[in-house]
Amino acid sequence: MVVESDGLLDESSLYAAPLPQEAVHVRLDTPRVDDLADLVFLANNKQVAANLSTMPHPFTAQDGRALIEKAERNRSLNAGFAIRLKSTGRLIGLTRYANVEPDGPLHIGYWLGEPFWGRGYATEAVHALVDHAFTHTDAEELQGSCRVTNPASRRVLIKSGFQYRDQSMIRSLGAGGSVPIERYTLEKAVWKSLKGWGQGR
C-alpha cells in the first residue's frame, strides 16, 4: 500500500539526501515532468488503485502532475521516488516512505504498473528504499502493509525482511471503501543483521 502524507512543506523541510543505490534491474530517482504520460498510463488501472490507499481511479493527468510535484519536495521523513528500468530509464512505478504519525515509524509504499508485475522489480525497489530509509534517516523501524488479497505484495515485504505484525482496516480510494490489510514491520537492527549476512555469503 502506498502511504502518502499530504502535509504542506515549507522551504526549511526540503531534503537533499543522495538518491537510493541502483539495484540489478531498477533504479530509484526523482519523478520528472516527462514521466507524465507513462505515469498516467500505468496508474490509471483499477487493479493498481484497488491495492493502494490514496490513489484515485480514474487517475488523470492532473493527478499525475500533483504527484510529481509532491515527489520533488522530498524531505528527510517523507521521500518519494520513481522506479525505473535501468536498461531504458522508463518509469514503471513509484515507491516512497513517509512519517505518518509524529514520532512513529516510517511507512513504506510501492506500486508497479501491471505490465511489469511478476519480474522481481518491486522487491529490488523496496530493498533499495529500505536501505535509503535506514541509511539517511534516524528511523529505527519501518512499517509496510498490503491487502490480504494481494499475495504478491506480501511476498515483496517478506523478501525484504519485514515480519508480520497484525491485521487492520484502511480506507482505499481505488477500492471505494475500507479494506482489510496485513501490517508488517522491519526494525533497523534486523535490517543490519540481514545486510551483514548477505555480505558474508
Residue pairs with C-beta under 8 A, 6 or more apart in sequence:
1 51
1 52
1 53
1 109
1 144
1 145
1 146
1 147
1 153
1 170
1 172
1 181
2 52
2 53
2 54
2 55
2 94
2 96
2 109
2 110
2 111
3 53
3 54
3 96
3 98
3 100
3 107
3 108
3 109
3 145
4 53
4 54
4 70
4 96
4 98
4 109
5 78
5 98
5 99
5 100
7 78
9 73
9 75
9 78
13 73
13 75
14 73
14 74
14 75
15 74
15 75
15 76
15 79
17 74
17 76
17 79
17 132
17 136
18 136
19 27
19 28
19 29
19 30
19 81
19 132
20 27
20 28
20 81
20 128
20 129
20 131
20 132
21 128
21 131
21 132
22 28
22 86
22 128
23 86
23 124
23 125
23 127
23 128
24 86
24 124
25 85
25 86
25 87
25 119
25 120
25 121
25 124
26 83
26 84
26 85
26 86
26 92
26 121
26 124
26 125
26 128
27 84
27 86
27 128
28 81
28 82
28 83
28 84
28 95
28 125
28 128
28 129
28 132
29 81
29 82
29 84
30 71
30 72
30 74
30 81
30 82
31 39
31 67
31 68
31 71
31 72
31 80
31 81
31 82
31 91
31 94
32 68
32 82
33 65
33 68
35 68
35 82
35 91
36 61
36 64
36 65
36 68
38 90
38 91
38 92
38 113
39 64
39 67
39 68
39 91
39 94
40 59
40 60
40 61
40 63
40 64
41 113
42 48
42 91
42 92
42 93
42 112
42 113
42 114
42 115
43 49
43 55
43 59
43 63
43 64
43 111
43 113
44 57
44 58
44 59
44 60
45 57
45 59
45 113
45 114
46 57
46 174
47 114
48 55
48 111
48 113
48 114
48 174
49 55
49 56
49 57
49 59
49 172
49 173
49 174
49 175
50 57
50 147
50 172
50 174
50 175
51 111
51 146
51 147
51 150
51 153
51 172
51 174
51 175
52 109
52 111
52 172
52 173
52 174
53 109
53 170
53 171
53 172
53 173
54 173
55 111
55 173
55 174
56 63
56 173
56 174
57 173
57 174
67 80
67 94
70 80
71 80
71 81
71 82
71 94
71 96
74 80
76 136
76 137
77 97
77 98
77 99
77 106
77 137
77 139
78 96
78 97
78 98
78 99
79 96
79 97
79 98
79 132
79 133
80 94
80 95
80 96
81 94
81 95
81 96
81 129
82 91
82 93
82 94
83 91
83 92
83 93
83 94
83 95
83 110
83 112
83 121
83 122
83 125
84 90
84 91
84 92
85 92
85 121
92 112
92 113
92 115
92 116
92 121
93 110
93 111
93 112
93 113
93 116
93 121
93 122
93 125
94 110
94 111
95 108
95 109
95 110
95 111
95 125
95 126
95 129
96 108
96 109
96 110
96 129
97 106
97 107
97 108
97 109
97 129
97 132
97 133
97 137
97 139
97 142
98 106
98 107
98 109
99 106
99 107
100 107
105 139
105 140
105 141
105 142
105 143
105 185
106 133
106 137
106 139
106 141
106 142
106 143
107 142
107 143
107 144
107 145
108 126
108 129
108 130
108 133
108 142
108 143
108 144
109 144
110 122
110 125
110 126
110 129
110 153
110 156
112 121
112 122
112 125
117 152
118 152
122 152
122 153
122 156
123 155
123 156
123 159
123 160
126 144
126 156
126 157
126 160
127 160
130 142
130 160
130 161
130 186
130 191
131 195
133 139
133 142
134 142
134 188
134 191
134 192
139 188
140 187
140 188
141 185
141 186
141 187
141 188
142 162
142 185
142 186
143 165
143 183
143 184
143 185
143 186
144 157
144 160
144 162
144 183
144 184
144 185
144 186
145 168
145 170
145 181
145 182
145 183
145 184
146 153
146 154
146 156
146 157
146 181
146 182
146 184
147 153
147 172
147 179
147 180
147 181
147 182
148 167
148 180
148 181
148 182
154 182
157 184
158 184
160 186
161 186
161 190
161 191
161 194
162 184
162 185
162 186
163 184
163 185
163 186
163 190
164 182
164 183
164 184
165 183
165 184
165 185
166 182
166 183
167 180
167 181
167 182
167 183
168 180
168 181
168 183
169 178
169 179
169 180
169 181
170 178
170 179
170 181
171 177
171 178
171 179
172 178
172 179
